[in-house]
Amino acid sequence: MLLRASGEAHDEAIDLRAVTEGAKAKSGLAGGEALTAFAEASVRGEREAISSTRERVERELGAAATVDAAGVIGNFERMVRIADATGIPLDRAVALVSADMRADLGIDEFGGARSTRPVRGLQRLLGRVMVRMMPLVLRRFRS
């Protein structure tokens, strides 16, 4: 959701299907293919692939980006496991602004999605308005 808004704020086309389709989709991000491969290898626990994809990220994006990517992968994996294990629903505001994206990407089909109440009617409309506003707000405050 923030990635999409950030891309729009910087006039970059981001294809979020890379989140669910992995290497089959081109994200539009600099180094996106390397980052996707690194994330997939990490989640699968493939030691050799983790090493080779980490090296690829470092070659393409640098050491600092590699450390950031590893931190994001680890933190995301931790958060998802905790949320799924405890049944934590999405915050209502997040559910509103992410409803269309989650439906488009098929995220609502994952087991953990059962914990979040569906977004319907006027709430869905409000979420769409909020999504349209996010890039405008981000443009206003970008450096």
ChimeraX commands (.cxc) that place a marker at each C-alpha (Angstrom):
marker #1 position 0.00,0.00,0.00 radius 0.5
marker #1 position 2.73,2.48,0.96 radius 0.5
marker #1 position 4.95,1.13,-1.81 radius 0.5
marker #1 position 2.22,1.83,-4.36 radius 0.5
marker #1 position 1.62,5.34,-2.98 radius 0.5
marker #1 position 5.34,6.08,-2.81 radius 0.5
marker #1 position 5.78,4.97,-6.41 radius 0.5
marker #1 position 2.94,7.20,-7.54 radius 0.5
marker #1 position 4.34,10.12,-5.56 radius 0.5
marker #1 position 7.67,9.71,-7.36 radius 0.5
marker #1 position 6.03,9.07,-10.74 radius 0.5
marker #1 position 7.28,5.48,-10.81 radius 0.5
marker #1 position 5.16,2.60,-12.07 radius 0.5
marker #1 position 5.20,-0.14,-9.42 radius 0.5
marker #1 position 3.62,-3.51,-10.22 radius 0.5
marker #1 position 2.53,-5.02,-6.92 radius 0.5
marker #1 position 1.90,-8.40,-8.54 radius 0.5
marker #1 position 5.57,-9.05,-7.82 radius 0.5
marker #1 position 4.50,-9.48,-4.18 radius 0.5
marker #1 position 2.39,-12.55,-4.95 radius 0.5
marker #1 position 3.81,-13.69,-8.28 radius 0.5
marker #1 position 7.48,-13.30,-7.40 radius 0.5
marker #1 position 9.93,-13.45,-10.27 radius 0.5
marker #1 position 7.10,-13.88,-12.82 radius 0.5
marker #1 position 6.20,-10.19,-12.50 radius 0.5
marker #1 position 8.46,-7.19,-13.01 radius 0.5
marker #1 position 8.01,-4.86,-10.03 radius 0.5
marker #1 position 9.38,-1.74,-11.68 radius 0.5
marker #1 position 11.71,-1.11,-8.73 radius 0.5
marker #1 position 15.44,-0.65,-9.20 radius 0.5
marker #1 position 16.92,-4.01,-8.26 radius 0.5
marker #1 position 13.42,-5.43,-7.86 radius 0.5
marker #1 position 14.21,-8.79,-9.43 radius 0.5
marker #1 position 17.24,-9.25,-7.17 radius 0.5
marker #1 position 15.26,-8.22,-4.09 radius 0.5
marker #1 position 12.42,-10.60,-4.98 radius 0.5
marker #1 position 14.83,-13.48,-5.48 radius 0.5
marker #1 position 16.52,-12.70,-2.14 radius 0.5
marker #1 position 13.18,-12.57,-0.31 radius 0.5
marker #1 position 11.94,-15.80,-1.88 radius 0.5
marker #1 position 15.16,-17.67,-1.08 radius 0.5
marker #1 position 15.08,-16.37,2.49 radius 0.5
marker #1 position 11.47,-17.39,3.11 radius 0.5
marker #1 position 12.16,-20.84,1.68 radius 0.5
marker #1 position 15.33,-21.21,3.78 radius 0.5
marker #1 position 17.48,-22.15,0.78 radius 0.5
marker #1 position 21.00,-21.49,2.11 radius 0.5
marker #1 position 22.87,-21.47,-1.20 radius 0.5
marker #1 position 20.20,-19.37,-2.88 radius 0.5
marker #1 position 20.18,-16.95,0.06 radius 0.5
marker #1 position 23.91,-16.47,-0.29 radius 0.5
marker #1 position 23.89,-16.00,-4.06 radius 0.5
marker #1 position 20.87,-13.68,-4.08 radius 0.5
marker #1 position 22.27,-11.62,-1.19 radius 0.5
marker #1 position 25.47,-11.18,-3.20 radius 0.5
marker #1 position 23.39,-10.15,-6.22 radius 0.5
marker #1 position 21.53,-7.53,-4.19 radius 0.5
marker #1 position 24.85,-6.18,-2.93 radius 0.5
marker #1 position 26.26,-5.98,-6.49 radius 0.5
marker #1 position 23.16,-4.24,-7.83 radius 0.5
marker #1 position 22.17,-2.01,-4.92 radius 0.5
marker #1 position 25.10,-1.84,-2.50 radius 0.5
marker #1 position 25.88,-3.05,1.01 radius 0.5
marker #1 position 23.51,-0.68,2.84 radius 0.5
marker #1 position 20.55,-1.76,0.70 radius 0.5
marker #1 position 21.47,-5.41,1.32 radius 0.5
marker #1 position 21.39,-4.89,5.08 radius 0.5
marker #1 position 18.08,-3.03,4.79 radius 0.5
marker #1 position 16.59,-5.79,2.62 radius 0.5
marker #1 position 17.68,-8.51,5.06 radius 0.5
marker #1 position 16.15,-6.54,7.93 radius 0.5
marker #1 position 12.86,-6.05,6.10 radius 0.5
marker #1 position 12.68,-9.74,5.17 radius 0.5
marker #1 position 13.32,-10.84,8.75 radius 0.5
marker #1 position 10.94,-8.33,10.28 radius 0.5
marker #1 position 8.15,-9.09,7.82 radius 0.5
marker #1 position 8.49,-12.83,8.37 radius 0.5
marker #1 position 8.32,-12.28,12.13 radius 0.5
marker #1 position 5.29,-10.01,11.96 radius 0.5
marker #1 position 3.33,-12.31,9.65 radius 0.5
marker #1 position 3.98,-15.36,11.83 radius 0.5
marker #1 position 2.88,-13.55,14.97 radius 0.5
marker #1 position -0.23,-12.08,13.31 radius 0.5
marker #1 position -1.26,-15.41,11.81 radius 0.5
marker #1 position -0.60,-17.37,15.00 radius 0.5
marker #1 position -2.56,-14.99,17.20 radius 0.5
marker #1 position -5.30,-14.05,14.71 radius 0.5
marker #1 position -4.50,-10.34,14.75 radius 0.5
marker #1 position -6.72,-8.53,12.21 radius 0.5
marker #1 position -5.57,-5.61,10.08 radius 0.5
marker #1 position -6.17,-2.22,11.64 radius 0.5
marker #1 position -9.41,-0.83,10.23 radius 0.5
marker #1 position -7.71,2.06,8.41 radius 0.5
marker #1 position -5.22,-0.33,6.81 radius 0.5
marker #1 position -8.06,-2.67,5.85 radius 0.5
marker #1 position -9.90,0.24,4.20 radius 0.5
marker #1 position -7.02,1.51,2.09 radius 0.5
marker #1 position -5.74,-1.94,1.17 radius 0.5
marker #1 position -9.06,-3.64,0.32 radius 0.5
marker #1 position -8.82,-3.30,-3.47 radius 0.5
marker #1 position -5.11,-4.15,-3.53 radius 0.5
marker #1 position -5.63,-7.24,-1.36 radius 0.5
marker #1 position -8.47,-8.39,-3.62 radius 0.5
marker #1 position -6.46,-7.74,-6.81 radius 0.5
marker #1 position -3.45,-9.69,-5.50 radius 0.5
marker #1 position -5.48,-12.52,-4.00 radius 0.5
marker #1 position -4.18,-11.80,-0.51 radius 0.5
marker #1 position -7.66,-12.21,0.95 radius 0.5
marker #1 position -7.44,-15.89,-0.01 radius 0.5
marker #1 position -4.66,-16.55,2.52 radius 0.5
marker #1 position -5.71,-18.13,5.82 radius 0.5
marker #1 position -4.62,-15.16,7.92 radius 0.5
marker #1 position -7.09,-12.92,6.10 radius 0.5
marker #1 position -9.96,-14.57,7.99 radius 0.5
marker #1 position -9.10,-12.43,11.02 radius 0.5
marker #1 position -9.92,-9.16,9.23 radius 0.5
marker #1 position -13.51,-8.04,8.75 radius 0.5
marker #1 position -14.49,-7.52,5.09 radius 0.5
marker #1 position -14.67,-3.97,3.76 radius 0.5
marker #1 position -17.99,-3.20,2.09 radius 0.5
marker #1 position -20.08,-0.37,0.68 radius 0.5
marker #1 position -19.23,3.13,1.83 radius 0.5
marker #1 position -16.15,1.89,3.67 radius 0.5
marker #1 position -14.73,0.58,0.37 radius 0.5
marker #1 position -15.46,3.96,-1.24 radius 0.5
marker #1 position -13.78,5.78,1.66 radius 0.5
marker #1 position -10.75,3.50,1.30 radius 0.5
marker #1 position -10.48,4.32,-2.42 radius 0.5
marker #1 position -10.58,8.06,-1.65 radius 0.5
marker #1 position -7.87,7.60,0.98 radius 0.5
marker #1 position -5.70,5.65,-1.49 radius 0.5
marker #1 position -6.00,8.49,-4.02 radius 0.5
marker #1 position -4.94,11.01,-1.38 radius 0.5
marker #1 position -1.82,9.13,-0.22 radius 0.5
marker #1 position 0.40,10.00,-3.22 radius 0.5
marker #1 position -0.63,13.66,-2.96 radius 0.5
marker #1 position 0.37,13.75,0.70 radius 0.5
marker #1 position 3.65,11.97,0.00 radius 0.5
marker #1 position 4.46,14.37,-2.88 radius 0.5
marker #1 position 3.87,17.29,-0.54 radius 0.5
marker #1 position 6.42,16.03,1.97 radius 0.5
marker #1 position 9.08,14.41,-0.22 radius 0.5
marker #1 position 12.51,15.88,-0.08 radius 0.5
marker link #1:1,2 radius 0.2
marker link #1:2,3 radius 0.2
marker link #1:3,4 radius 0.2
marker link #1:4,5 radius 0.2
marker link #1:5,6 radius 0.2
marker link #1:6,7 radius 0.2
marker link #1:7,8 radius 0.2
marker link #1:8,9 radius 0.2
marker link #1:9,10 radius 0.2
marker link #1:10,11 radius 0.2
marker link #1:11,12 radius 0.2
marker link #1:12,13 radius 0.2
marker link #1:13,14 radius 0.2
marker link #1:14,15 radius 0.2
marker link #1:15,16 radius 0.2
marker link #1:16,17 radius 0.2
marker link #1:17,18 radius 0.2
marker link #1:18,19 radius 0.2
marker link #1:19,20 radius 0.2
marker link #1:20,21 radius 0.2
marker link #1:21,22 radius 0.2
marker link #1:22,23 radius 0.2
marker link #1:23,24 radius 0.2
marker link #1:24,25 radius 0.2
marker link #1:25,26 radius 0.2
marker link #1:26,27 radius 0.2
marker link #1:27,28 radius 0.2
marker link #1:28,29 radius 0.2
marker link #1:29,30 radius 0.2
marker link #1:30,31 radius 0.2
marker link #1:31,32 radius 0.2
marker link #1:32,33 radius 0.2
marker link #1:33,34 radius 0.2
marker link #1:34,35 radius 0.2
marker link #1:35,36 radius 0.2
marker link #1:36,37 radius 0.2
marker link #1:37,38 radius 0.2
marker link #1:38,39 radius 0.2
marker link #1:39,40 radius 0.2
marker link #1:40,41 radius 0.2
marker link #1:41,42 radius 0.2
marker link #1:42,43 radius 0.2
marker link #1:43,44 radius 0.2
marker link #1:44,45 radius 0.2
marker link #1:45,46 radius 0.2
marker link #1:46,47 radius 0.2
marker link #1:47,48 radius 0.2
marker link #1:48,49 radius 0.2
marker link #1:49,50 radius 0.2
marker link #1:50,51 radius 0.2
marker link #1:51,52 radius 0.2
marker link #1:52,53 radius 0.2
marker link #1:53,54 radius 0.2
marker link #1:54,55 radius 0.2
marker link #1:55,56 radius 0.2
marker link #1:56,57 radius 0.2
marker link #1:57,58 radius 0.2
marker link #1:58,59 radius 0.2
marker link #1:59,60 radius 0.2
marker link #1:60,61 radius 0.2
marker link #1:61,62 radius 0.2
marker link #1:62,63 radius 0.2
marker link #1:63,64 radius 0.2
marker link #1:64,65 radius 0.2
marker link #1:65,66 radius 0.2
marker link #1:66,67 radius 0.2
marker link #1:67,68 radius 0.2
marker link #1:68,69 radius 0.2
marker link #1:69,70 radius 0.2
marker link #1:70,71 radius 0.2
marker link #1:71,72 radius 0.2
marker link #1:72,73 radius 0.2
marker link #1:73,74 radius 0.2
marker link #1:74,75 radius 0.2
marker link #1:75,76 radius 0.2
marker link #1:76,77 radius 0.2
marker link #1:77,78 radius 0.2
marker link #1:78,79 radius 0.2
marker link #1:79,80 radius 0.2
marker link #1:80,81 radius 0.2
marker link #1:81,82 radius 0.2
marker link #1:82,83 radius 0.2
marker link #1:83,84 radius 0.2
marker link #1:84,85 radius 0.2
marker link #1:85,86 radius 0.2
marker link #1:86,87 radius 0.2
marker link #1:87,88 radius 0.2
marker link #1:88,89 radius 0.2
marker link #1:89,90 radius 0.2
marker link #1:90,91 radius 0.2
marker link #1:91,92 radius 0.2
marker link #1:92,93 radius 0.2
marker link #1:93,94 radius 0.2
marker link #1:94,95 radius 0.2
marker link #1:95,96 radius 0.2
marker link #1:96,97 radius 0.2
marker link #1:97,98 radius 0.2
marker link #1:98,99 radius 0.2
marker link #1:99,100 radius 0.2
marker link #1:100,101 radius 0.2
marker link #1:101,102 radius 0.2
marker link #1:102,103 radius 0.2
marker link #1:103,104 radius 0.2
marker link #1:104,105 radius 0.2
marker link #1:105,106 radius 0.2
marker link #1:106,107 radius 0.2
marker link #1:107,108 radius 0.2
marker link #1:108,109 radius 0.2
marker link #1:109,110 radius 0.2
marker link #1:110,111 radius 0.2
marker link #1:111,112 radius 0.2
marker link #1:112,113 radius 0.2
marker link #1:113,114 radius 0.2
marker link #1:114,115 radius 0.2
marker link #1:115,116 radius 0.2
marker link #1:116,117 radius 0.2
marker link #1:117,118 radius 0.2
marker link #1:118,119 radius 0.2
marker link #1:119,120 radius 0.2
marker link #1:120,121 radius 0.2
marker link #1:121,122 radius 0.2
marker link #1:122,123 radius 0.2
marker link #1:123,124 radius 0.2
marker link #1:124,125 radius 0.2
marker link #1:125,126 radius 0.2
marker link #1:126,127 radius 0.2
marker link #1:127,128 radius 0.2
marker link #1:128,129 radius 0.2
marker link #1:129,130 radius 0.2
marker link #1:130,131 radius 0.2
marker link #1:131,132 radius 0.2
marker link #1:132,133 radius 0.2
marker link #1:133,134 radius 0.2
marker link #1:134,135 radius 0.2
marker link #1:135,136 radius 0.2
marker link #1:136,137 radius 0.2
marker link #1:137,138 radius 0.2
marker link #1:138,139 radius 0.2
marker link #1:139,140 radius 0.2
marker link #1:140,141 radius 0.2
marker link #1:141,142 radius 0.2
marker link #1:142,143 radius 0.2
view
